[in-house]
């Protein structure tokens, strides 16, 4: 029979990394914001076609960043639930074993 070892601290570390990843994804999604405005100001009407492409690209980047942020946040929450669930089960089983032990 295989032995299952769950390290609650490690689950918390993983959850923290997912929260950090969510933050970075959100930052990255907005890092190149307003490119079309900057190009319009510096290049004028001639940049119209490029500006349309910039708007589309920024929308896609923002959507991808939001998806990554959401999934990373969800995973962090699930890791924390797993940690709490394991801690509760471990505590319950420990109490059950304590009740079965004979004194002396």
N, C-alpha and C positions, 0 to 999 in steps of 0.2 A: 504494500500500500504506500502511495506517495505521501510525503509530508508536506503540508501547506504551511508556509511561514508568511505572515503578513506583517510588514513593518509600517506601523502607523505614521512614523516620522517621514518615511520615504513617500508615502501617499501624499502627505502634506507638502513635501518638497515638489512633487510632480504637479500638484494643484497650483502651487505658487508659480511654477514655471509657466503653466498654462495661462495664468492671469497676466504674467509679464508678456507672454506671446500675444495675448489679446490686445494689450496696450500698444505694443509695437506695431501690430497689424493696423490698428486704428490710426496711429501716427503716420505710418507709411501710406495709408490710403488717402490722406489729406496733404501729404508732403508737397506735391506738385500742383496744388490748387491754384486756380485763376491764371493758368498758363495762357488761355485764350485772350484774357484781358491784357496781359503783359505784352503778348505778341501784337495784338491789335494796336496798342499804344505805340509800340516801337516800329511797327512795319506798316500800319495803316490798312487801307481797303484791300491791298494786294494779298493780304494774309487770310482773306475770307475762307477759302477752301481749307487751309490749314487749321483755322480756328474751329471749323466744324469737326475736323478729325480730333483736335485737342479736347473738345467738349465730350465727344464719344469716348475717347480713351480715358478721360478723367472719370466719367460716369462708370465705366467698366472697372477701373482701378478702385474706386470708392466702394462699389458693390462687392468686389472680391475681398477687399479689406474688411468690410462689415461682416461678410460670411465667415471669414477666418476668425474675426473677433468673437462672433457669436458661438461658433463651434468650440473655440478654445475656452470661452467662459463656461459653456455647457459641460465640457470635459472636466474643468476644474471643480465645478459643483458636484459632478458625479463622483470624482475622486474623494471629495470631502464626505459625501454621503457614505461611500464605501468604507472610509476610515471610521466614521462614527458607528456604522452598522457592525463592523468587525469588532470594535471596542465593546459594544453592547453584548454581542454574542459571546465574546471571550469572557467578559465579566459574568454573564449568566452561567456559562459552563463551569467557570471557576467556583462559583457559589454552589452549584450542583455537586461538584466533586467534593467540596468542603463538607457538605451535608452527608456524603457517603463515607467519609473518613472516620475511623474509630479513634477515640482519644486514647492516649497512652502508649 
